Amino acid sequence: MDLSLIDEEEALVATFDALFDKWASATTVRESEELGFDERVWNQAVSAGATAMSVASDGVDAASFFQLALVAECSGRHLAPIPLVESMVAARLIERSGHAEAATILHAIAEGTLIPTISLREPSGGVGGPGAPGAEREVRLVPAGAVAGLVLALDGDELVAVASAPPVVARRNVGAMAIAHRSVSSGRRLVLGVGADARRAYEHALVEWKALTAAALVGLSSSALSIGVQYAKSRVAFGAPIATFQTVSHRLADRATAVDGARLLAYEAAWALDELPDRAGVLSSMAFCFAAETALDVTRDSLHFHGGYGFTIEYDIQLYFRRAKAWALVWGDPARERRRLAQQLFIEDREGDHGLLAR
């Protein structure tokens, strides 16, 4: 396993870093906080191929999942207010479904005329089960649900894609994300798969979501660390920059090491999704848990090193701190994922072996 970047990947990172640096400034991030989405940034990302690269089209192969993770990291580094992770995961799931209308849907996604997303939870509500007359079923807190025109969800034993007009109103949340509740009963409903195969496809998409979110959190952490370091160098107390105080410098060094570790783990999870799918589930959970913890630690320390300034909206570090907390919570409490991971790794399964650790 070689996780170093080749020239093509270095160029990919440089391209998207430059794009987000130009279009997703801190000012843009602030201006988009009410909805959690900026159409200009989205259009620029689409023009650069951020949506098209997720799937094969017109004889051109899709990018590797590792390359998708690199773009997600760039997006997180700049807090780009676009549903990049969700659109990539949804597009790949639609392609794998082999549905008769998949090509048409994917073309619209690649062109940027359709924003897709995936629900991280199964629907609730309704009487009589999926498809029953008058049964209104809803998925809650859908990432990008406020702006997505297509929502993928697992509804009972059916993997569905529901096309409907987005509300363009986000549920209030600390991370200023475009989350919303969405119906899987209203709108045009396509069944992409049924039964055990549908559930496996959906669960694999969730693994991909965790891996890409981990990469985005690594990008967020690296920028927050840089902000903290630069402020510590310039802030003078007792006649010296606070970066010279051991408490500050040692803590920043520890956080830098943690960011490097989180990046390595996120890259390994992305690599596994390309090369070692049997291990991808465990590695994606590991990457997600550690990246979420690291992002919160780094942003919290960087914010506190700003003193009282860090808590004011005028300083950028609070933008990172709030998202570090919120991005992981879309999935749920990271502690729940750690418990699930521990069970996968250490608890004996029904066949009597010792879980994935033994494999």
C-alpha positions as CSV (number, residue, x, y, z in Angstrom):
1,M,0.0,0.0,0.0
2,D,1.5,3.3,-1.2
3,L,-0.5,6.3,-0.1
4,S,1.8,8.9,-1.6
5,L,0.3,11.1,-4.3
6,I,1.3,10.6,-7.9
7,D,1.7,13.7,-10.2
8,E,-1.9,13.4,-11.5
9,E,-3.2,13.4,-7.9
10,E,-1.0,16.4,-6.9
11,A,-2.5,18.3,-9.9
12,L,-6.0,17.3,-8.8
13,V,-5.5,18.6,-5.3
14,A,-3.9,21.8,-6.7
15,T,-6.8,22.4,-9.0
16,F,-9.5,22.1,-6.4
17,D,-7.6,23.9,-3.7
18,A,-7.2,26.8,-6.1
19,L,-10.9,26.6,-7.0
20,F,-12.1,26.6,-3.5
21,D,-9.6,29.2,-2.4
22,K,-11.1,31.6,-5.0
23,W,-14.7,30.8,-4.7
24,A,-15.2,29.5,-1.2
25,S,-13.7,32.3,0.9
26,A,-14.6,32.8,4.5
27,T,-16.9,35.6,3.3
28,T,-18.7,33.3,1.1
29,V,-19.0,30.7,3.8
30,R,-20.5,33.3,6.1
31,E,-22.9,34.5,3.5
32,S,-24.2,31.0,2.9
33,E,-24.8,30.1,6.5
34,E,-28.6,30.4,6.5
35,L,-29.0,27.7,3.8
36,G,-25.6,26.0,4.0
37,F,-25.3,26.2,0.2
38,D,-23.8,28.5,-2.3
39,E,-24.8,28.0,-6.0
40,R,-21.8,29.8,-7.4
41,V,-19.4,27.5,-5.6
42,W,-21.5,24.5,-6.7
43,N,-21.4,25.6,-10.3
44,Q,-17.7,26.1,-10.2
45,A,-17.1,22.7,-8.7
46,V,-19.4,21.1,-11.3
47,S,-17.5,22.8,-14.1
48,A,-14.3,21.4,-12.7
49,G,-15.7,17.9,-12.9
50,A,-16.4,17.3,-9.2
51,T,-19.7,15.6,-9.9
52,A,-18.8,13.9,-13.2
53,M,-15.6,12.3,-11.8
54,S,-17.7,10.1,-9.5
55,V,-18.9,7.8,-12.2
56,A,-17.9,6.5,-15.6
57,S,-19.4,8.3,-18.6
58,D,-18.8,8.6,-22.4
59,G,-16.0,6.0,-22.3
60,V,-14.2,7.8,-19.5
61,D,-13.5,5.9,-16.4
62,A,-14.6,7.2,-13.0
63,A,-11.9,8.6,-10.7
64,S,-10.6,6.2,-8.1
65,F,-12.3,6.5,-4.7
66,F,-8.9,7.7,-3.3
67,Q,-9.1,10.6,-5.7
68,L,-12.6,11.4,-4.6
69,A,-11.3,11.5,-1.0
70,L,-8.6,14.0,-2.1
71,V,-11.2,16.3,-3.5
72,A,-13.4,15.9,-0.4
73,E,-10.3,16.9,1.7
74,C,-9.9,20.0,-0.4
75,S,-13.6,20.8,0.1
76,G,-13.3,20.4,3.9
77,R,-10.1,22.5,4.0
78,H,-12.1,25.5,2.7
79,L,-15.5,24.7,4.3
80,A,-17.0,24.7,0.8
81,P,-20.8,25.2,1.3
82,I,-21.7,22.5,-1.3
83,P,-23.0,18.9,-0.9
84,L,-19.9,17.3,-2.5
85,V,-19.7,14.2,-0.3
86,E,-23.4,13.4,-0.6
87,S,-23.5,13.9,-4.4
88,M,-20.5,11.7,-5.0
89,V,-21.9,8.9,-2.8
90,A,-25.4,9.1,-4.3
91,A,-24.1,9.1,-7.9
92,R,-22.0,6.0,-7.3
93,L,-24.9,4.2,-5.7
94,I,-27.2,5.1,-8.7
95,E,-24.6,3.8,-11.1
96,R,-24.2,0.5,-9.2
97,S,-28.0,0.0,-9.2
98,G,-28.0,-0.5,-13.0
99,H,-31.5,1.1,-13.1
100,A,-32.9,1.7,-16.6
101,E,-32.9,5.5,-15.9
102,A,-29.5,5.6,-14.3
103,A,-27.7,7.0,-17.3
104,T,-30.2,9.9,-17.6
105,I,-30.0,10.7,-13.9
106,L,-26.2,10.5,-13.9
107,H,-26.0,12.9,-16.9
108,A,-28.1,15.4,-15.0
109,I,-25.9,15.1,-11.9
110,A,-22.7,15.5,-14.0
111,E,-24.1,18.6,-15.6
112,G,-25.0,20.0,-12.2
113,T,-28.7,20.4,-13.0
114,L,-29.7,17.8,-10.4
115,I,-28.3,17.6,-6.9
116,P,-28.6,14.2,-5.4
117,T,-28.1,13.1,-1.8
118,I,-28.5,10.1,0.4
119,S,-30.4,9.7,3.7
120,L,-28.3,8.3,6.5
121,R,-31.4,7.1,8.3
122,E,-34.4,4.9,7.2
123,P,-37.8,6.5,6.9
124,S,-40.4,6.6,9.7
125,G,-44.1,7.2,9.8
126,G,-46.9,6.0,7.5
127,V,-49.4,3.3,8.0
128,G,-49.4,0.0,6.2
129,G,-45.7,0.1,5.1
130,P,-43.9,1.4,2.1
131,G,-46.2,2.2,-0.9
132,A,-49.5,1.8,1.1
133,P,-52.2,4.2,0.2
134,G,-51.9,7.4,2.2
135,A,-48.7,6.3,3.9
136,E,-46.5,9.4,4.2
137,R,-43.0,8.4,5.1
138,E,-40.2,10.8,6.0
139,V,-36.5,10.6,6.4
140,R,-35.2,13.1,9.0
141,L,-32.1,15.3,9.0
142,V,-31.0,14.4,5.4
143,P,-27.6,15.9,4.6
144,A,-28.1,18.4,1.7
145,G,-31.9,17.7,2.0
146,A,-32.6,21.4,1.8
147,V,-31.2,21.7,-1.7
148,A,-31.2,18.2,-3.2
149,G,-33.7,17.4,-5.9
150,L,-33.2,13.6,-5.6
151,V,-33.1,11.7,-2.3
152,L,-31.8,8.1,-2.0
153,A,-33.0,6.1,0.9
154,L,-33.6,2.5,2.1
155,D,-37.3,2.2,2.6
156,G,-38.1,-1.2,4.1
157,D,-36.7,-3.7,1.6
158,E,-36.6,-1.1,-1.2
159,L,-33.7,1.1,-2.2
160,V,-35.5,4.2,-3.6
161,A,-34.6,7.4,-5.4
162,V,-37.3,10.0,-4.8
163,A,-37.3,13.1,-7.0
164,S,-39.1,16.2,-5.6
165,A,-38.6,19.9,-5.3
166,P,-36.3,20.7,-2.4
167,P,-37.6,22.9,0.4
168,V,-34.7,25.4,0.1
169,V,-35.0,25.9,3.9
170,A,-32.5,24.2,6.2
171,R,-33.2,23.0,9.7
172,R,-31.3,25.2,12.2
173,N,-28.1,23.6,13.2
174,V,-24.8,24.6,14.7
175,G,-22.8,23.7,11.5
176,A,-24.9,25.8,9.1
177,M,-25.5,22.7,7.0
178,A,-28.3,22.3,4.4
179,I,-30.0,19.5,6.3
180,A,-33.8,19.0,6.1
181,H,-36.5,16.4,6.6
182,R,-37.7,14.8,3.3
183,S,-40.6,12.7,2.3
184,V,-40.0,9.4,0.4
185,S,-43.7,9.1,-0.4
186,S,-44.2,12.4,-2.3
187,G,-42.7,13.0,-5.7
188,R,-41.5,10.6,-8.4
189,R,-40.3,7.4,-6.8
190,L,-37.9,5.0,-8.5
191,V,-37.1,1.7,-7.0
192,L,-33.4,1.0,-7.6
193,G,-33.3,-2.3,-5.9
194,V,-35.0,-4.7,-3.5
195,G,-34.2,-7.2,-0.8
196,A,-30.8,-8.1,0.6
197,D,-29.0,-6.7,-2.4
198,A,-30.6,-3.3,-1.9
199,R,-29.6,-3.3,1.7
200,R,-26.0,-4.3,1.0
201,A,-25.8,-1.5,-1.7
202,Y,-27.1,1.0,0.7
203,E,-24.8,0.0,3.6
204,H,-21.8,0.2,1.2
205,A,-22.9,3.7,0.3
206,L,-22.9,4.6,4.0
207,V,-19.3,3.2,4.3
208,E,-18.3,5.5,1.4
209,W,-20.0,8.5,3.1
210,K,-18.1,7.9,6.3
211,A,-14.8,7.6,4.3
212,L,-15.4,10.8,2.4
213,T,-16.6,12.7,5.5
214,A,-13.4,11.6,7.3
215,A,-11.4,13.1,4.5
216,A,-13.4,16.3,4.6
217,L,-12.8,16.5,8.4
218,V,-9.1,16.0,7.9
219,G,-9.1,19.0,5.5
220,L,-11.1,21.1,8.1
221,S,-8.6,20.1,10.8
222,S,-5.5,21.1,8.8
223,S,-6.9,24.5,8.1
224,A,-8.0,25.0,11.7
225,L,-4.5,24.0,12.9
226,S,-2.9,26.5,10.5
227,I,-5.1,29.3,11.8
228,G,-4.2,28.4,15.4
229,V,-0.5,28.3,14.6
230,Q,-0.5,31.6,12.7
231,Y,-2.4,33.3,15.6
232,A,-0.1,31.8,18.2
233,K,2.9,33.3,16.3
234,S,1.4,36.8,16.1
235,R,-0.3,37.0,19.5
236,V,2.0,38.5,22.1
237,A,1.6,38.1,25.9
238,F,4.0,38.9,28.6
239,G,6.4,40.3,26.0
240,A,6.6,37.1,23.9
241,P,4.5,35.3,21.2
242,I,2.3,32.8,22.9
243,A,3.7,30.2,20.5
244,T,6.8,30.2,22.6
245,F,4.9,29.1,25.7
246,Q,5.3,25.3,26.2
247,T,1.7,24.7,26.9
248,V,0.7,26.2,23.6
249,S,3.6,24.9,21.4
250,H,3.4,21.3,22.8
251,R,-0.4,21.2,22.3
252,L,-0.1,22.4,18.7
253,A,2.6,19.8,18.1
254,D,0.4,17.1,19.4
255,R,-2.5,18.3,17.3
256,A,-0.3,18.4,14.2
257,T,0.6,14.8,14.8
258,A,-3.0,13.9,15.2
259,V,-4.0,15.6,11.9
260,D,-1.2,13.6,10.1
261,G,-2.6,10.4,11.7
262,A,-6.1,11.2,10.7
263,R,-5.1,11.9,7.2
264,L,-3.2,8.6,6.9
265,L,-6.2,6.7,8.2
266,A,-8.6,8.5,5.9
267,Y,-6.3,7.8,2.9
268,E,-6.1,4.1,4.0
269,A,-9.9,3.8,4.1
270,A,-10.2,5.4,0.7
271,W,-7.5,3.1,-0.7
272,A,-9.3,0.1,0.8
273,L,-12.5,1.0,-1.0
274,D,-10.5,0.8,-4.2
275,E,-8.3,-2.2,-3.5
276,L,-9.5,-4.1,-0.4
277,P,-13.3,-3.8,0.0
278,D,-13.5,-6.5,2.7
279,R,-11.6,-4.2,5.0
280,A,-13.2,-1.0,3.9
281,G,-16.0,-1.0,6.4
282,V,-13.8,-1.2,9.4
283,L,-11.2,1.3,8.1
284,S,-13.9,3.8,7.1
285,S,-15.4,3.6,10.7
286,M,-11.9,4.0,12.1
287,A,-11.2,7.0,9.9
288,F,-14.5,8.6,10.6
289,C,-14.1,8.2,14.4
290,F,-10.6,9.5,14.6
291,A,-11.1,12.3,12.1
292,A,-14.2,13.5,14.0
293,E,-12.3,13.4,17.3
294,T,-9.2,15.1,15.8
295,A,-11.3,17.9,14.2
296,L,-13.0,18.7,17.5
297,D,-9.7,18.7,19.4
298,V,-7.9,20.8,16.9
299,T,-10.6,23.4,16.5
300,R,-11.3,23.6,20.2
301,D,-7.6,24.2,21.0
302,S,-7.1,26.7,18.2
303,L,-10.2,28.6,19.3
304,H,-9.1,28.7,22.9
305,F,-5.6,30.0,21.9
306,H,-7.4,32.9,20.4
307,G,-8.7,33.8,23.8
308,G,-12.0,35.6,23.9
309,Y,-11.6,36.5,20.2
310,G,-12.1,32.9,19.3
311,F,-15.7,33.0,20.4
312,T,-16.7,36.0,18.3
313,I,-18.2,35.7,14.8
314,E,-15.6,38.1,13.4
315,Y,-12.9,35.4,13.7
316,D,-12.8,32.5,11.3
317,I,-11.8,29.8,13.7
318,Q,-15.4,29.6,15.1
319,L,-16.6,28.6,11.6
320,Y,-14.3,25.6,11.8
321,F,-15.2,24.7,15.4
322,R,-18.9,24.6,14.7
323,R,-18.6,22.5,11.6
324,A,-16.1,20.1,13.3
325,K,-18.8,19.4,15.8
326,A,-21.7,19.3,13.4
327,W,-20.4,17.3,10.4
328,A,-19.9,14.2,12.5
329,L,-23.2,14.6,14.3
330,V,-25.1,14.3,11.0
331,W,-24.3,10.6,11.4
332,G,-25.0,10.5,15.1
333,D,-22.9,10.6,18.2
334,P,-19.4,9.4,17.2
335,A,-19.4,7.4,20.5
336,R,-22.0,5.2,19.0
337,E,-19.8,4.5,16.0
338,R,-16.9,3.7,18.2
339,R,-19.1,1.1,20.1
340,R,-20.1,-0.3,16.7
341,L,-16.5,-0.5,15.6
342,A,-15.4,-2.2,18.8
343,Q,-18.1,-4.8,18.3
344,Q,-16.9,-5.4,14.8
345,L,-13.3,-5.8,15.9
346,F,-13.5,-7.6,19.2
347,I,-16.8,-9.2,20.0
348,E,-17.1,-12.8,19.0
349,D,-19.6,-13.3,16.2
350,R,-22.2,-16.1,15.9
351,E,-19.8,-18.4,14.1
352,G,-17.5,-18.4,17.1
353,D,-14.5,-16.6,15.6
354,H,-13.2,-13.3,17.0
355,G,-14.6,-10.8,14.6
356,L,-12.8,-8.9,11.9
357,L,-9.7,-8.5,14.0
358,A,-9.0,-12.2,13.6
359,R,-9.4,-12.0,9.9
